Amino acid sequence: MSASRSSPPSGSTLPRAALDALLAGSGGDPIRRALWLDALDQRLRPLLPPALAAHARLANVDGVRLVFLVDAPVWHARLRLASRELLDAARSLGLEVGEVVVKVTTAPLRPNSSGQPAPAPMSPVAREALQAVLAALDPKRGDGGS
């Protein structure tokens, strides 16, 4: 019986070779930068208060500016208050930064870990219709209204 062509032989270095090929040359520069930014984010975010860290993410290092994204205006204000500690930590890592820029986004800061798309918000009309259908299906309620 022959080996399947859909799976690599055991001990294969195919995924590593593909990654190396992807990163080779200047074509891999955006990927290398994204990996560097992610690693830097993972080093800086633990320095934030835990409640804030869950709502902030390093988006870019633009010259002397650290650019962070937050998911609500309240976190914008709190991150601005923590900017001095972030700058000191970034400088201790060898970055020559002097300013923290905070931007608010409505997009999720991190990919959904479950692999399922996030549910869309439900309109008030749709919510009322769903509640009416659920009430009609409830066996405790009769058509006579008790």
C-alpha positions as CSV (number, residue, x, y, z in Angstrom):
1,M,0.0,0.0,0.0
2,S,1.4,3.4,-1.0
3,A,1.8,6.4,1.3
4,S,-0.8,9.1,1.1
5,R,0.2,12.1,-1.0
6,S,-1.9,14.5,1.1
7,S,0.2,14.2,4.3
8,P,4.0,14.7,4.4
9,P,6.1,11.8,5.6
10,S,6.8,11.7,9.3
11,G,9.8,13.8,10.4
12,S,9.3,16.0,7.3
13,T,10.6,19.6,7.5
14,L,8.1,20.8,4.9
15,P,6.3,23.3,7.2
16,R,9.7,24.8,8.3
17,A,10.9,24.9,4.8
18,A,7.8,26.7,3.6
19,L,8.2,29.2,6.4
20,D,11.8,29.8,5.6
21,A,10.9,30.3,1.9
22,L,8.2,32.7,2.9
23,L,10.6,34.8,5.0
24,A,13.4,34.7,2.5
25,G,14.4,38.0,0.9
26,S,12.7,41.3,1.1
27,G,9.3,39.7,0.4
28,G,9.3,38.4,4.0
29,D,9.9,41.9,5.5
30,P,6.2,42.6,6.4
31,I,5.9,39.2,8.0
32,R,9.1,39.6,10.0
33,R,7.9,43.0,11.1
34,A,4.5,41.7,12.2
35,L,6.2,38.9,14.2
36,W,8.5,41.5,15.8
37,L,5.6,43.7,16.7
38,D,3.7,40.8,18.2
39,A,6.7,39.8,20.3
40,L,7.2,43.4,21.4
41,D,3.4,43.6,22.3
42,Q,3.8,40.5,24.4
43,R,6.7,42.0,26.3
44,L,5.0,45.4,26.9
45,R,1.4,44.5,27.6
46,P,2.1,42.6,30.9
47,L,3.4,45.9,32.2
48,L,-0.1,47.4,32.0
49,P,-2.7,47.0,34.7
50,P,-4.5,43.6,34.0
51,A,-7.9,45.3,33.2
52,L,-6.2,47.6,30.6
53,A,-4.0,44.9,29.1
54,A,-7.0,42.9,28.0
55,H,-8.2,46.0,25.9
56,A,-4.9,47.3,24.4
57,R,-2.6,46.0,21.7
58,L,0.6,47.4,20.3
59,A,-0.1,48.2,16.6
60,N,3.1,49.8,15.4
61,V,6.4,51.5,16.2
62,D,6.5,54.6,14.0
63,G,9.8,56.3,14.4
64,V,9.8,57.6,18.0
65,R,6.1,56.7,18.6
66,L,4.6,53.6,20.1
67,V,1.1,53.2,18.5
68,F,-1.4,51.3,20.6
69,L,-5.0,50.3,19.7
70,V,-7.7,50.1,22.3
71,D,-11.3,48.9,22.0
72,A,-13.1,51.8,23.8
73,P,-12.5,55.4,24.6
74,V,-12.2,54.7,28.4
75,W,-9.2,52.5,27.7
76,H,-7.7,55.3,25.6
77,A,-7.6,57.5,28.7
78,R,-6.2,54.8,30.9
79,L,-3.5,53.9,28.5
80,R,-2.4,57.6,28.2
81,L,-2.0,57.5,32.0
82,A,0.3,54.5,31.7
83,S,2.3,55.9,28.9
84,R,5.4,56.9,31.0
85,E,5.8,53.3,32.2
86,L,5.4,52.0,28.6
87,L,8.0,54.4,27.3
88,D,10.5,53.4,30.1
89,A,9.9,49.7,29.3
90,A,10.3,50.2,25.6
91,R,13.5,52.2,26.1
92,S,14.9,49.4,28.4
93,L,14.3,47.0,25.4
94,G,16.5,49.3,23.2
95,L,13.8,51.3,21.4
96,E,14.4,55.0,21.0
97,V,10.8,56.1,21.6
98,G,9.4,59.3,23.2
99,E,5.7,59.3,22.6
100,V,2.7,57.0,23.0
101,V,-0.1,57.4,20.5
102,V,-3.4,55.7,21.3
103,K,-6.1,55.0,18.7
104,V,-9.6,53.6,19.4
105,T,-10.9,50.8,17.1
106,T,-14.2,49.0,16.8
107,A,-12.5,45.9,15.3
108,P,-11.5,43.0,17.7
109,L,-7.9,43.5,19.0
110,R,-7.2,39.8,18.8
111,P,-8.4,37.0,16.5
112,N,-11.3,34.9,17.8
113,S,-9.5,31.9,19.4
114,S,-12.5,29.6,19.0
115,G,-12.4,29.8,15.2
116,Q,-16.1,30.7,15.1
117,P,-17.1,34.1,13.8
118,A,-18.3,36.5,16.5
119,P,-22.1,36.9,16.5
120,A,-23.5,40.0,15.0
121,P,-25.3,42.4,17.4
122,M,-29.0,41.8,17.4
123,S,-31.3,44.7,16.7
124,P,-34.1,45.5,19.1
125,V,-36.8,44.4,16.6
126,A,-35.0,41.1,16.0
127,R,-34.6,40.6,19.8
128,E,-38.4,41.1,20.3
129,A,-39.2,38.7,17.4
130,L,-36.9,36.1,19.0
131,Q,-38.5,36.5,22.4
132,A,-42.0,36.2,20.8
133,V,-41.0,32.9,19.1
134,L,-39.4,31.5,22.3
135,A,-42.5,32.5,24.3
136,A,-44.7,30.7,21.7
137,L,-42.6,27.6,22.0
138,D,-42.7,27.6,25.8
139,P,-44.9,24.7,26.9
140,K,-45.7,26.4,30.3
141,R,-47.6,29.1,28.4
142,G,-51.0,28.2,27.0
143,D,-52.8,30.0,24.2
144,G,-55.4,31.2,26.8
145,G,-52.9,33.3,28.7
146,S,-53.6,31.4,31.9
